[in-house]
Amino acid sequence: MVNNKGVSVIESLVCMVIIGIGFVAMMQLSAYSIGAMDRSIEKNKFNFSSEMIMEAMIGDPENASDYGSVEVGCSYSSAPGSTLQSKQKDKWKKILNENNLIKFNAGSGNKDQKRPCKAADVKKTFVNQNGDRVLGRVNFFTGKGKRKKYLGVVVK
């Protein structure tokens, strides 16, 4: 009669492998949830900024056609004009270029930095006038142009 005391090396290795697989699965799940949270924050920022743009269009319906054709890529250069519409467009460009918006901590040196911008990331405003009906729209192309978001409103 053999008296087995303790755990064999093979049993402990199998246990470690099972626990390791569980940890890897949890780490992948947390990485996916962090990415989903980043995309959600990005969509919320787009919604807030587009709502502000739409409210400005609705607030000035007579000149709504002047608010179209704002296009912002990765770079922005300030060019404020003398009219209300040109100042408003410059303000939108700053917002759409994510100047002074939510920042995230880069981790090294405690410096905040903007989200990475790719060449295909573009934000645009459009105004379509069809008789007395004026429609305003904001388009967002992010994630190398793969993620698209369209928001629109009837101005008048």
JOTA-V423232 format. One record per residue. N is the residue number from 0. RES is the residue in one small letter. SS is DSSP state (H for helix, E for strand, - for the rest). D_LAST is the distance of its C-alpha to the last C-alpha in whole Angstrom. Layout:
BEGIN
N&RES&SS&D_LAST, N&RES&SS&D_LAST
END
This chain:
BEGIN
0&m&-&93, 1&v&-&90, 2&n&-&89, 3&n&-&85, 4&k&-&84, 5&g&-&80, 6&v&-&78, 7&s&-&78, 8&v&H&77, 9&i&H&75, 10&e&H&74, 11&s&H&72, 12&l&H&71, 13&v&H&69, 14&c&H&68, 15&m&H&66, 16&v&H&65, 17&i&H&63, 18&i&H&62, 19&g&H&60, 20&i&H&58, 21&g&H&57, 22&f&H&56, 23&v&H&55, 24&a&H&52, 25&m&H&51, 26&m&H&50, 27&q&H&48, 28&l&H&46, 29&s&H&46, 30&a&H&45, 31&y&H&42, 32&s&H&41, 33&i&H&40, 34&g&H&38, 35&a&H&36, 36&m&H&36, 37&d&H&35, 38&r&H&32, 39&s&H&31, 40&i&H&30, 41&e&H&29, 42&k&H&26, 43&n&H&26, 44&k&H&25, 45&f&H&23, 46&n&H&21, 47&f&H&21, 48&s&H&20, 49&s&H&17, 50&e&H&16, 51&m&H&16, 52&i&H&15, 53&m&H&12, 54&e&H&12, 55&a&H&12, 56&m&H&9, 57&i&H&7, 58&g&H&10, 59&d&-&10, 60&p&H&6, 61&e&H&9, 62&n&H&11, 63&a&H&9, 64&s&H&11, 65&d&H&14, 66&y&H&14, 67&g&-&15, 68&s&-&18, 69&v&-&20, 70&e&E&23, 71&v&E&25, 72&g&-&29, 73&c&-&32, 74&s&-&32, 75&y&-&30, 76&s&-&31, 77&s&-&30, 78&a&-&28, 79&p&-&26, 80&g&-&25, 81&s&-&25, 82&t&-&22, 83&l&H&19, 84&q&H&17, 85&s&H&21, 86&k&H&22, 87&q&H&19, 88&k&H&19, 89&d&H&23, 90&k&H&23, 91&w&H&21, 92&k&H&24, 93&k&H&26, 94&i&H&24, 95&l&H&24, 96&n&-&27, 97&e&-&28, 98&n&-&30, 99&n&-&31, 100&l&-&30, 101&i&-&32, 102&k&-&35, 103&f&E&38, 104&n&E&42, 105&a&-&43, 106&g&-&47, 107&s&-&49, 108&g&-&49, 109&n&-&47, 110&k&-&44, 111&d&E&40, 112&q&E&39, 113&k&-&35, 114&r&-&35, 115&p&-&36, 116&c&-&34, 117&k&-&35, 118&a&-&34, 119&a&-&32, 120&d&-&30, 121&v&E&26, 122&k&E&23, 123&k&E&20, 124&t&E&16, 125&f&E&14, 126&v&E&11, 127&n&E&11, 128&q&E&10, 129&n&E&10, 130&g&-&10, 131&d&-&7, 132&r&E&6, 133&v&E&5, 134&l&E&7, 135&g&E&9, 136&r&E&13, 137&v&E&16, 138&n&E&20, 139&f&E&23, 140&f&E&26, 141&t&E&29, 142&g&-&33, 143&k&-&34, 144&g&-&31, 145&k&-&32, 146&r&E&29, 147&k&E&26, 148&k&E&22, 149&y&E&19, 150&l&E&16, 151&g&E&12, 152&v&E&9, 153&v&E&6, 154&v&-&4, 155&k&-&0
END
